[in-house]
């Protein structure tokens, strides 16, 4: 058993307090973010250099075939 005031006793008290904070319910003002759906036009084969060059020419210029 650790002596009161000893650094092990402080660590135990601190870790106990952290566990209590972590187990609390989220605050009532917490919120979630609803992201918009991805653009279906961006759903193409990124491995096809010709298609990437047609849709994203500046990126395709950085990575020539």
N, C-alpha and C positions, 0 to 999 in steps of 0.2 A: 504494500500500500504506500502510495506516495505521501510525503509530508505536505501539509498545507503550505502554500507559498512556494513550493518547489516547482520547477519548470514543468515537470510531468503533470502535476496537478493542474497547472494553468492550461496546459494543452488539452487535457481531458475536459475541463470546463468549457474551453473555447470550442472544441469539436462537438460537445453536446449542444451548445447554443446554435452552432451552424446546422446541426441536424434538425433542430426544432424549426429553424427558419426555412429550411428546405422542404419540410413536410407540411408547411402551411398551405392552405388553399390560395389560389391566385387572388389578387385584389379584384374587387368588383369593377374597377375601372379598366381592367385589362381587356384587350381586344385582339382580334385576329385580322389578318389582311387577306382579302380575297383578290387574288391576282387575275387579270383578264386571261381569256383563252389565247393560246398562241395563234399566230396568223397561219392559216393552212397553206398559204402561198410559200411560206418558208420551209415547208416539208418537202425537201428534195434530197437527192443523193449528194452528200458533201464529198464523196470520194470521186465523183465524176468531174474532172477538171473543166471540161467544156461547159457543164451546167453551172458550176461555181463561177466561171469567168463571165457567163451571160448574166448571172444574177448579182454577183458581188465582184465586179471587175477590179476594184482597188485591192481587195484581199487576194484575189487570184494573181495579181501582178507581183505581190510580195512572195508568192510561192509558185514559181514557174514549174512546169512539169519536169 
